[in-house]
Every structure is written in structure tokens, then in C-alpha cells.
Amino acid sequence: METSAGHPPETFHNVNSDEILRQDNRHNVNSSPPQTTSEAAVSDSQFDDLPKSSETKISSDLPPPTGVTPPQVKRRRRRKRFFTDLIPPSVSAAAVNGLRVLRPNPKPSSAYSYSETELAAGDDLSKNHNRRRRMSDLAKEVDVEALIAISVGFPVDSLTEEEIEANVVSQIGGIEQANYIVVRNHILARWRSNVSVWLTKDHALESIRAEHKNLVHSAYSFLLHHGYINFGVAPGIKEVKFKPPEGASKGNVIVIGAGLSGLVAARQLISLGLKVVVLEGRGRSGGRVRSKKMTGGQNGVVAAADLGGSVLTGINGNPLGVLARQLGVPLHKVRDICPLYLPNGRTVNPDMDSKVEASFNKLLDRVCKLRQAMLDEVKSVDVSLGTALEAFRHVYRVAEDPQEQMLLDWHLANLEYANASLMSNLSMAFWDQDDPYEMGGDHCFIPGGNERLIRALAEDIPIFYDRTVESVRYGTDGVLVYAGGQEYHGDMVLCTVPLGVLKKGNIEFVPELPQRKKDAIERLGFGLLNKVAILFPYDFWGGEIDTFGHLTDDPNMRGEFFLFYSYSSVSGGPLLIALVAGEAAVRFEKMSPLESVVRVLEILKGIFSPKGIAVPDPLQAVCTRWGQDQLSYGSYSYVAIGASGDDYDILAESVGDRVFFAGEATSKQYPATMHGAFLSGMREAAHILRVTDRRISPADTSNTCSQENTSVVDKFFDTPDLKFGNFCVLYDPMSTDLESNCLIRVELQGERCLHLYSLLSQRLVLELSKLEGDLSRIEMLTRDFGVKLVGWNNLSVAVGSLLTSIESARSV
């Protein structure tokens, strides 16, 4: 998914059981020094023998020991979104009252199976009773379809910004919009009921009155082009999506990165009639979604470990859940039971656990009230979430007991895990700005690893691997991407690299990205989460739980292996994954993999040995180093102090209708999630299609002097920074660098006065000014500098940030 300048092999390290035995003096005092090897690339075929069902288990090399019955533990319930009382009466009544979108003669099995005459008033009491019952049934069905639309991300009774931009209705508000929402929800729900079959427009029309055909066309086209329906990897979907397009290609798009967002965008763009090539810096697809096949033992124990993105956080409306359904993969719900263990191995007292958790939630509530008061008074004030929580903890004397302090630290570590950063880095004002959009439903694992989805998405996509992108050059005539010593020309480029790569500046953009975007890149945070995946000969921790936690008495290391995920139910083998978050995740990257694995084993023995359960020697272990990975430089984004959710939107903005951006860090609603990356790819594919459809031919873009006198640019050229011959120049007032861009205008005299424009560095402008005669200057401009003069309409978007700077400077 990501690219940057040169990189080493992926920073995941294998540690085999022999190396761990050599580190344990009880096994071999005189052993040779341990060795650490970089992980080899994993081929697709390595996952073919993994289980296809979450219920499949592999027999162990050794019989599991008989352990004591664990004490009763608390269920940790995640927040789930409920939609009671969200559907306005106007929406519920839309299909049964004045909106009349029903077919007059529907089929009995149709979604809307009531005729207009059946809905009319009648004198017969029996008919009235039937009418009321049918209207009630229909209203319930409309409510259900509205809930499905809400789960996907649509508002209750209004249009999205994308829908407004797509002109789905002729007027915002009113009956037409209400009708459209009912039709849109119905089409969406109908496809979601069978995601393996391509829903045609004719099928959508079956249950809608013929006079509303225009609404069906509008809703169907929007849902199709924006990837809400007919997407995915089912054979019936691929058969239609990948049919050769009729007519000439609409354009050529270069996609940088074969992660989730890049793959999804590439598939969608191809189906929309554009030519696509994907450049991937790694030797595989998936980016930060990485499944590793782990093996060991005499009986060939096998398991799949997700070293990157792992949990589907909310399954309601989640497009990744749709892919799993299409592939026939049964999802495994992550069970709520999560026992917590003290450093001495004892289970935390349930009453104390509940008390501290309630106190922790109250602290967060008080912080929310404080920030609201601060934002009401002073809009620009922000402090760290950690500072605010610690202040309230002292004021309200929370967790003063040492054991309560350890419990509170565990909850703080869990929050640092969710945000991939230290509490001291998180914005108190906006750290949870995405909460209102959270996907509802259970959190789930995908049996066999998430790379199963990646392989399906990458199928039939033209991907060039080991192509590290060094620079992106863009202008009025297209884009030029340099990667792996080669040039790639296209009409547009979609950049899906992680925020960490953009922060490092490893990809050169020419011209530079707008200052507004560079500031957003700087403000947003990009955090770190690491994992240690360990394959054991058998499951010694018990198959009835999916998670358990570990407390520490060192607050600075509260995130060190604080949470363990059991993958026994989904990976195909007895696999544990230990998480490292917060400050511990940073220190973890400086430890050797052997040292890390030994530390995990010490913690596990501290938990299970007092219970009489022996912890066996591992068969294989893998440690991640996402912070050292030069194609990511971290794990996922967060809202840092001084940033806000708006910065995600700014990062998603295109530049000059040539350079587009996707990825989880461009998703205000779903940052730091796999489905956020997926949806951002769909969003940008639709955006690129809109730009392609409205692009003006260069032949039509020249303007006469009389036309141009009405444009905002004319007032700037009335007082140019430099003038020679018929050339006028405007400098960038924000930069004195000779390589900074200038806007030049050339006036051509003839039967009519014609102005042409281009961007040029200040250094080249000065060289140009030394020549005598405009013909010589134009010759140098086009022949020596390779610059193309164009009409204003073909340039105005690209120079928007420069004009903004000029206007701002001259208005002072």
C-alpha cells in the first residue's frame, strides 16, 4: 500500500523455539548466542491449507494439562450503536402516505407489495383493518431499510455531501428528496440482502412506481458509482464489473500503494471505465494488513497471525463483512469475557474491577464536559487528554490504592492502544471526534487472517511490486510518477501511502503540496502499536476466551503486553498475540526480538504457573516493528494536540484535479480502521470519475481579454511583481526561495487579445527575463524549459493556493 524511498525487508522478525531455549538458563547454560532472522515473504499459497471455518482446530503435539477452574470474570462489553427513535415519522410514512413511491400492481414478493388502491380509504371495516395492517407492515419495512442505510453511514433524513454534489435531486428538501431517500434506502437494502448477485436497475424498478423511474436512476447510479452496491469479490459481481468497457478509456490513473484503499480504488476505477496501474513498494499487497503463516512442531501445527490490521471493529454496515460473506468466510465474534491478571498471577477482584472501570468512565465524562466549556469560551485552546485525566484523577482522588492504580493504568493502556499513541499526545478536544460514526455491531475476527480479503481484492489488478515511489510531478497536462528507476505517465494519480510516509517527506511532490495540506499532515498524529505473535504446541490458556489482560506496577510500561488475543478459534492453531501500546510500543522497537519473546513468556508463566498450568515452549514467534518500517513509519493515525477531525478532510482534498488521496488517515468518520481505508478508496474512485466526466477540453479553455477582465486574476496582474515584454509575473509572497513557483501570463496580440499562463520557478523566470524579444522567450520556455502555456480554465485549480497567498498578502 505504501511507498517511500529505499527500504529494508519488512521489519517482522522470527524467533524459533531453539533460540528461546538458548536464552533460558534452566534449559541450556552454555548455549551459543541467539540469532534473529528477517521474515521471508509469504506467498498466497501458504494460506491454502488454513481452516475455512472458525470452528476448525488443529490437534496438539502434547495433551493439554488439566488446569483449575478459573474464577468468574467480568464481561467487558463494547459500545454498540442502537438506532431506536432515530427514524423520523416523516421517513417512516414516506412510502405509505403522500410520497406514493409504490407500484400499483406489484408482485406479492416485492419489497413494496401494496397498490395505491389498497392504500386508499374505504368504507368496509375489514378493508380498513387490512389497510392499516399493511400500512404498518410497510412502515416497519421502510424503518428497517432506513436502519440499514444508517449503518452504512447515510444520515437519517438528509442527503450526504456526496449526494448533493452528485445532484441526485433537483432541489434540496421537500417531497422529491424524501422520495429519493426512501428509494435509495430500498435499493441499498435490496442489494445487501444478497451481496453475491449483481443488482440491476431493472430489478430495483420492480418495486417502485414507474413514474419514479428518474429517482431510481438517480439513486442507483449514485450507489453504484460510489461503491455502496455491486462491489466486492463474488463471482457474480466480478463477472459484470470486469467486462471490457465500451468505447475509449475515460483516462489513465496511477495508484500508489496496494493496500486496502489502493486495491479497492483500483477495482472500482477499472469497473468505471478507466485504465489503472498500481505501484507497490513492497513485494506483496496489503500494506498494513499482513497475515503471517506460522508453523512448527512434529505434527506440523499451522496458524495464521494478523500482524497488522486484525479486528473488524463493528460489523453492521461494514464493507469488509460484505467481502467475508461473498467469500463464504464465517466471522468469529470476539467474546466479551476478558479476565485481568495481577503481576502475581491472581485474577483481579471483580468488584474492584467494576469500581475502577466506572471511575475511569466518569473521568472521561468530566473531561468531555470540561472541553465543551473550554471550546464554548475559547475556540483554539487544546491540551493533552492525559493531562486533563490526571488532573481530574487527583482532584477526585481516584485509584489511590496501588491495585486500583494498576487497574486504572490498564484502562489507560487500552485507550492508548485504541489511539496508537501516548495519552500525552492526544487532543483533549478532538481525540474521539469519530465516535458518532462508529460502526455498530460485534467486533469480529476473520478465520485464516485478513490477507484472505487482500488476495481476493488484488486478483486481476495490474500491480507492479517493489516499485518505491520517489516523486510525483503534476500539471495541466497530467502526472508523471518516478518509481524504481522508471517513469509512469497518467492523467491522474491516487496516493494511498500512510500518513507516516507523508510526514517523512520521502515522496517529492512537484509542485509542492498546498500549505493547507502540509499543515494538516503536520498536525495529525501517526502512532504506534506492536505485536508479538507466538505459536504454541497446544492451547494452555483455555478456549472459552478470546482475550485476557495483564496488569503491571510500572505506570511507564503499562502498555507492555497488557492485552493478549487468543487466535485459537480462528487461526487454525494455538496462537497468542500480545499487544504493546503507548510508551512501551516505542521502547519495544529498541529491544531484540528474543528479549521481547522471553518477556512475554515470563508474563504468561506468572499468570498460569500459580494455577498449576505449565506454559510450553513456543514453536515459533514473530515480533513486529511498524515504527521502523520505511513504508509506513507507524501503525495508524490519531488526533494530536492542536489537530481536529477537519484535518482528515483536508488530507483527503485533491490537488489540481490531478493528485488524489485515500487511506485511513483521509477518513474523518472512520480513521484508524480497515473499513475506513476501504471506504476512502471507494470515495476517491467516485471523485476521480466526477473529475474525469467534467474535465474541459484544452481547446475550449482559452479566454479573450474581455472575458478575462471579469476574473479575479486580472486584478493581480494589474500590478505584477515583474514585467518584461508581454510577460507578467506574480511571485509567491510566502517564499523567497528561488525554486518557489511563480505564475506567468503571456499576452498574445492578434485579431483578438489572448492570455496564456503557466507555473514556473522564480529562478527560471529570472533567466527568461534576461532574453531579448518575446519570441525568444517563448522558444526558451517551451523548448528548453519544457513548459506548456495553457488557458486559464485549465490552470486555475492548480494555482489556487498561490492565488490565495497573493490575495492574503495584498489585502494586508
N, C-alpha and C positions, 0 to 999 in steps of 0.2 A: 504494500500500500504506500510505503513511504520511500522517499529518495533523499539523498544528500550526497555531498562529496565523499570520496572513498571511505570504505568501511571494512572492518574486520568481520570474520564469521560471526554469526549470531551469538550473543553473549548468554547462552544457556550452557551449563556445564554438567556433565555426567559424573557421578561418583558411584563406583561399583562397590559391592559388599566387601571385596577383599581389601579395598583401600580403607574402609571404615574399620574393619577388623584390625588393620595395622595401626590404627590410631588408638585402639583400646588396649591399654597395657595389660589388662586382665587376660587378653587373648594371645598377645604376642609382643613381648617386651623388646626383642631385638629385631623388629621388622624394619624393612627399608622405608625411606620417606614416601609419603603418598604421592600419587600422580593424579593430575586433573586434565581431562581432555575436553576439547570443544565438541559440542554435539554435532553429529553429521546431519545433513538434510534428510528429512523424512519424505519418502515418496508416497504417492497416493495409494499404491497397492499395499502399503504396510498396514492400512486400516481395514482391508477387506475381510480379515478374519476376526474382527472385533464383533461383539454381540450386537444384534439388531434390536434387542428388547431390553428394557430397563430391568427386567426380572432375571436375566441371564446371569449366572455366576460361574466362576471357574473354581474347580476343586483345588484345595491347597496341597502343598507338599507335605505339610505336617498337620496332624489333627489339632484343632484349636483347644486350648486348655479350658478347664471348667472354672469359670470365674464366679465371684459372688454377685448376688442380685444387686444392681445399682439402686441407690435411694431414689425416691420420687423427685423428679426435676421439673422445673418450671417450663411452660411452653412460652416461647418468645414469638409473639405474633407480629408479623409485619403489617404496616399500614396497608389497607386495601381501599380502593376507591369505591364508594357506593353512590348510586345515582338517584336515590329516592328524592322525589319532589323537584327534580331538575327539569322535567319536561313541562313547558308552559301549556296551559289549556288550549291556547291557540294552535299549537303544533299538534296536540292530540286530536283536535277537532278538524284539522286541516283537510283530511281525506273524507270526512263524513258530513261536513257542513257546507259552507259556501264555496269551498275551493273546487269541489267536484272534479277530481282527477281520475275518477273510477271509470272503467269501461262499462258501457251499457249492457253488453252481452258477454260477460267473462266466462272463462272455463271454470268448472267447480273447484279445480285445484289451484287456481290462480291466487296470487298473494292478495289481491283485492278482488273478491268474488261477490260483489254486491252491485246490482244495477241501480241506475238513477231512479227508476220507478219504484224499486224496493225501498229506497230511502225517502220517497215522498210520503206525505201524511196520508193516512187512510182512516176510514170510519170504523172498520172492523177491529174490535178489541184484540182478537187473536193476531191480526196482521200488525197492529201497533206493538203488541208484545214481541213478535218476531223481529219487527223493525228495530225496536230498542235493543234487543239482544244482539242483533247483527251489528248495529252501530257500535255497541260496547265492545264486541269482539274485534271490530276493525280498529277502533281507537286503541285497544291494547296492542294490536299488531303494529300500529304506527309508533306507539311508545317503544316497543321492543326494537324496531328499526332505528329509532332516534338514539336509543342507548348504544346500539352498535356503532352508529356514526360518532357519538361522543367518545367511545372507547378508542376509536381510530384517531381522534384529535379534532373533529369538527365541533364548532360551537353549537349551542342548543338551538337558538332561533335566529341566527345571523349568518352572514357569509364570511368566509376566510378572506384574508388579503389576496391570496392567490385567485380565489373565485372572482373577486371584484376586478382584479387586473385582467382576468380572462373574459370579462364581460359576459358572464353566464346569464345575466338577466338585463333587460333594457333599463330598469330603474331599481335603485336600491330601496328596499322597503316595499310594503304593500302586498297585494294578493299574489302577484307574479312571483315574488321572492318566496313567499310562504309555500306556494305550489312547488317551486323549484326544490326547496329543502325537502319536502315530502318525497318527491320523485328521486332526488339524489340519494336520500337515505334508503329508499326501497331498492334502487339498483345496487347500492353498496351491500345491503343485507342479502340480496338475492345471490350475488356472487360469493359472498362469504359463506353461504350455506353449502356451496360445492366449489371449492377453490381449485379443483383439478380439471375443471371444464371451462373453456373459453365462453364467456357470456357475450352474445352478440347483441346488437342494438335491437334487432327484431324480437329477441327473447325479452328484452327489457320493455318493449312496447306491448307485450301480450296483456299486461295487467293495468295498463294506463289508457285512458280515453284517447281516441285518435286525434282530437283537436289539440291535445297537449303534446303532440309529436315534437314540436320545437323545444319543449322543456326536456324531453327525453334525449334529444340530440345534444342539447347543451350540457346536461348533466353527464351523459355517457362520455362525451368527448373529454370533458374535464377530468373525470375519474380515470379514464384510460390514459390520457397523456401525462397525468401527474402520478401515475403508478398506484392508484388506490384499488383498481380492479385489474384482472387479467395479467397479473405479474407472477413471477416465480419460476419453478423448475419442473412442474408436472409435464408429462409428455404432451397432453392436450394443449397446454399453454405454449410450450416451445414450438410445437408444430405450426401454430399460427404466427407467433412472434418472429420467427426466423425465416419466414417466407421471403424470397428475394423481393425487394421493393420495386414498385412500378415506377418507371421514369428515371430521370437522373438523380444522383445523390443530392441531398439538401446541403451537404457540407462535410468537411473533414474535421474531426475532433481528436485531439491528443489528450489522453487521460494519464495523469501522473499518479501512479500508485494502484496496485491490485489488491487493496484491502476491501472491506465491505462496501464502503461508499463508492470506490472506483469501479468495482465489479458490477454493482447494481446500476450505476450510471451508464456504464458501457453497454450492458444488456438492453437497457431502456432506449438509449440513443440509437442503437442498431435497429431496434424494432420500429423506431420513429423515422427511419429512412436516412440516417446519417452514417458516414463511414467513420470507424473508430479504430485507434490503435492505443494499446495500454503499455506504458513504460513502467517497469517494476524494478526497484533497486535490489531486491532480494532474489534468491534463487527459487522462490516459491510465492504463491498467492496467500492472502490472508492478513498480512501486516501484523497488527497487534492481536489478531485471533490466531492462536498457534496451538495445535494439538500434537502431542509427542507420544509416539508408541513406545511403551516401556515393557521390557521382557526380562525374564530371569528364572532361575530355579530348574531343577531336574525335570519337572513336569511342564516346563515352558509356560509359566504364568505370564499372561499378557494383559495390559491395561492401557487405556488412552488417557493422558493427562492434559488438561487445558492449562497451558502456561500463561496465556493472556486472558482475553475476554472469556468468561466462563458461564455466568449465570444469566438466564433470561429474566430480567427484573420486571415482572408483571407480564402476564400472558394475554390479558384482554386487549384485543386490537393489535397485538404485537405482530409485525410482518414476519419476524423470524419464526413465530409459531405457525404461520401460514406455510412457510417453507418446510417445516417439520411435518406438517400434515400431508403436504404434497409428496414428500419422500417416504411417508409411512413410518416415521420415527415417533414412537410413543414418548412423550415428555415425562420426566420424573419430577414430581413436586418436591421441593426442598422442605423437609418436615420442620415444624416449628420447635420441636424439642431441642434445646441447646444447653446441656449441663455446663456449669462453670466450676473449675477446679482451682483450689488454692495452691500456692507453691509446695505445700506439704502433701499434696495429692488428695486432700479431703474435698468433698463437694461443698460448695457454698451453701450456707443456710438459706432455705427458700424465703423465709420471712425477711431476712436481711437483704436478700437479692431484690425482692419486691419493693422494699423501702427505698433502697438506693436508686433503683430504676425510676421510681415515682419522683424522687428528689431531682434526679437528672432531668427528667422531662419538665419539671417545674422551673428549673434553672433556664432551660431553653425558652419556656413560655415568658419568663421575666425578661430575657434578652429581647424577645420579639416585641414586647411592649415598650422597652427602652428604645429600641431602634426606631419604632414608629414615632415616638415622641421626638427623638432627635431629628428624624427626617422631616417632620412637620415644622420644626423650628429652623434647623439649618440643613439645607439640602445636600451640601457637599461633605458633611462630616462622616468619617468612617474610621472604625478601629477594628482590631482583630477580634474574632469570635472568642478566641482563647482568653484574651484579656478581660472581656466582659463576663464570661462564665466564671473565671477565677475570682473576680471582684464580688460577684453575687454569692459565690460559694463561701467566701469569708464573711460577708455581711449576714448571711442566713445560717452560718455555722453548719454547713452541710458536710457530711463524711469526715468528721473529726476522728472517729475511731480508725485505727490502722487498717482493719479489714474492710471497713466501708470505703476508705480511701482507695484501696486496691480495686474494689468493685467500680467505683466512680472512674478510675483510670481506665478500666476495661471498656466502659461505655465511651469514654473519650477516644480511646484507640479505635473503637468501632466506627466512630464518626470520622476519624482521620482516614480510615480505610475507605469509607464511602466517598470521601472527597480527595483521596490520594494526596493529602498534604497535612502538614502540621496545623494544629489549631491556631497557632500564632500567625499563620499566613492567610487564613480565611477571612473574608469580608463579613463583618457582623451584619452589615446592611443587606447583603445580597447573596450570602452563601447558599441559601436554599430557594433562590428565585424560581427554580424549575419545579418545585413541589406541586403547584396547581396542575401541572400537566402530566404528573406521574402515571405511568401505565397501571391499570388496575389488575387484580388477579394474583395468582400464586407466582412465586419465584420458582424457576424450573431449571433442571439440567437437561442436556441433550445426550442421550446414551451414545457412546462411541466418540464423543468430542464434537466441538463446534466446527471443526475442519470438514466435517461431512457436508455442512452447508456451503462452505467455501468451495469445495471441489465441485459441487453441483452448480454454483454460480459462475465458476471460471470456465465451465465447459463451453466450447465453441467460441470463446472470446479470443481475439488476436492479442496475445500478451508477449512482450519481449522482456525476458528476465535478465537480471544483472545489468540493467540499464540505469545507472545512477545519474540523475539529472543534475547538471551543473548550472545551467542558466535557461531563462525563458525571456525571449525577446518578442515584443508585440508592438503592433502599429496598425495603421489603417488598412494595410493590405494582408493582414493575417498574423500568424505567430511562427516563431522559429524556436525549437527546443533542442538544446545540446545535451546529449546523454551518452555516456560510454564511448566517447570519441566519434559519435555520429550526429548528423543533423536530421531533425524531423520537422517538416513543414505542415501546417494545418491552418484552418480558418479560425479555430478557437482552441483553447487549452483549458482543461479542468484539473486543477491542482487539489489533490486529496491527501497531501502529506500531513503528518501530525503537527500539532501546534509547536511541539518541541523542536522540530526541524525548522519551522519558520522563525522561531525565536533565535536559533543559532545562526540564521542567515546563510545557510550552506547553499541555498539556491539564489542565484543572482537574477533579479528582475530588471529588465531594461525596456522602457524607462522604470525608475524605481516605483514601488507601490505608493499609492497616495498616503500622505502623512496620517490621515484619519485611520487608515487600516494599520499602518505601522504602530500607531499609538495603542490600538486595540490589542495587537499581538503582544505588545509590551505589558499592558495592564493585566490581561488574563493570565492565570497561573496554569502551569503544566506540572502535575505531581507524579508521585512515585508509589508503586505498590509492587512488592516482590513476593515470590513463592518458592517453597521447597516441596517438590513432589517426590514421594517415597513409595516404592513398590515393596510390599512385604510378602512373605510366603503364605500368610493367611491373615484373615481379619480377626484381630485380637481385641478390638475396641467395641465390638458389638454392632450388628447390622440394623438395629432398631433406630439409630440416629443418623442424621446427615451432617451434624455439626456439633462441636464441643469447644469450650473456651478454656484458656489458661490465664491465671492472674499472676502478676509479678509485684514485688515490693519496691521495684525501682521505677519511679514515675517517668524517668527519661527514656526507659526502654519498654514502656507499656505496650507498644505495638509489636514487640518481638514475639512472633509465633503465638499471638494472642488468640487466634481462631484457627481451628482445624476443620477442613471439609473432608468428609468421607465420600469417596467416589466408588465404593464397592458396588453400589446398586446400579451404576451407570457406565463404569469404565471397563467392565469385563474382568476386573481383578481387584485384589485387596490393596487399594491405593488411598493414601492420605496426602492431602495438600495443606501445608502450613503457611499462613499468611504473615507477611511482615509489612507493617504500616508505620506512618509517621516518621519520627526521628530514627527509629530502628531500621526502617527501609533504606535510609541514606547510609547508615553505618554498615548495614548488611553488605552493601556493594564493595566495601573495603575488606571484608572477611574472605578467607578462602572458602571454596565450596565444601571442603572436608570439615572445616571448623564449624560451618553452619549446620551441616547434617548431624555432626556429633552433638551439637547443642540441642537440636530437635529431639534426638534420641534421649538425651538427659531429661528433657521435659516430659516426654512420654513415659519414661521409666519412673519418674517422680509421681506421675498420675496413677499408673496401673500397678506398679510393683507392690505398693501397700495393700492392694486388693488381692494380692496373690496371683496376678496375671503377668506372665513373663512377656517382655517385649522382644520379639525375634529380631535377628539381624536382617537388615533390608537386603533386597535383591538388587535394587538399582535406585539411584536418587538423581534428581535434576534440580539445579538452582538457576533461577532467572537473574538477569542483570539488566533490567529495562532502562535504567538510567545511563548505562554505558553503551547501549545500542545506538549506533550512529544513524539509524534510520527511524528513530523515534525520540530518543533522549528523554524517555519517561513513559508514563502509563496512560494518563488521561487528564483532561482539563478540570479546572476548578475556578471559582470566582475569588480572586485575590483581593486584598485590601485596595480600595480605590477603583476596582473594576465593578461592572454590573452586567446584567443579562443583555443589555444593549450591545455590549462588545461582541457577543456571539453573532448578533445580526450584522454588525459592521464587518466582522471577519467573513461573513457569507456574501457580502456585496461583490458584484463583479466589477472588473476594471476595464473600461473602454469597450464593453461588449465583446471583449476578446479573451480575457482571463477570468475564469470562474473558480469558485472554491467550494469544496464539500468536505465532510468529515465530522466526527462528533463535536469538535470544537467550533463548528459553524451552526450548531443546533441549539437555539435558546431553550426550546421546550425539553429536549432530551439529551443534554450533554453527558459525556462520560458513560455512554451506553452503546451497546452494539446496535440496538434498533435506531438510536439517534444517528449513527453513521449510515445505516441503511436508508433511512428516510431522507437524509441530506442528499444522498446520491440521486434519489428519485426527484427531489426538489430541483436540483441543478439540471437534470436532464430536461425537465419541463421548461426551465428557464432558458436553456440553450435553444430549445425548439422555438420558443417565442421570439428570441432574438433573430434566429435564422429566418423565420417567416416574415418578420417586419423589416429586415435589412434592406436599405435603399440601394439601388444600383448606383455605382460611382458615376455613371453617365448622367444621372439626374441630380447630382449633388452640387454643381457649380451654381453660384449666385451672382446676380448683377449687382452693380453698386447701389442702384436704387432700392433693390430688395434688402441689401445688407445694411442699409442705413437704419433699419428697424431693429437690428440685432444688438445685443448687449456688448459684443466685442468691438463695435465701431468706436465707442466712446474711449476705449483703452488706446486704440491706435491713433486717436486724435493727438495724443501726447506720447509718442513712442519713446522707449529708452534709448533707441539707436535708429538712425535713418541714413541710408545710403542708396542713391538712385531711386528705383521704385521698390526697394526693400524697406520694410519697417520691422522692428524687433521689440518684443516685450520680454524683459528679464524676469526670473523668479525672485521676488523680493525677499523670500525667506532663505536664500542661499547665495553665498559669494563664491562658491566652488565653480571653477571653470568648466567642470563637467556637468553642471546642472542644466536642466532643459530650458530653452527659450522658445517662444512662439514667434515665427516669422511669417510675414504676409508679403506677397509679391503682387503688385498691380500690373496687369497686362492691358495695354491700350489697343483698341481696335474699333470695330463698329460699335461695340459696347464695352464698358469697363468691366474687367473680370478680376476677381481676387482669388488667389490660391494660397494655401497655407501648408506649414509643416512644423514639426518639432525638431530642434537642433541644439546641440550643446553650445554653451557660451564660447568655448574655445574655437569651435568651427565657425561660429558667427563672426568672430574677430578675424579669422583667416579670410572669410568671404568678403569682409568689408575692405580688405586691402587691394582687391582686384579692381580694375577699371572696366566699366561697362556692364550693363545688366545681362547681356548675352553670355559673357564670360562667367559671370557669377552663376547663372542658371546651369551652364555647362559643368562647372565645378560641383555644383550642388547635386546634380543628377548622375554625372559620370564618376567623379572622384569620391563623393561622399555617399553615393547610393541612396539619395533621399528622393522620395516621390512627393511632388506637390499635388494637393487634393483640394476639393471643395470643402467649404466649412462644415456642411452637414455630415461629412464623412470623418470629421476630425473632432467635433465639439465634445463628444463624450470623453475622448482620450485626454483632452486638456482641461477637463472640468476642475480638477484640483488646482492646477496652475492658475486658472482664471479666478478661482475662489481666493487664492493667496493674494493675487494682484488687487482684487476688489477690496479685500480686507485691509491691505496696506494703504491703498489710496483713499480709503474712507476715514482714515485716522486724522 
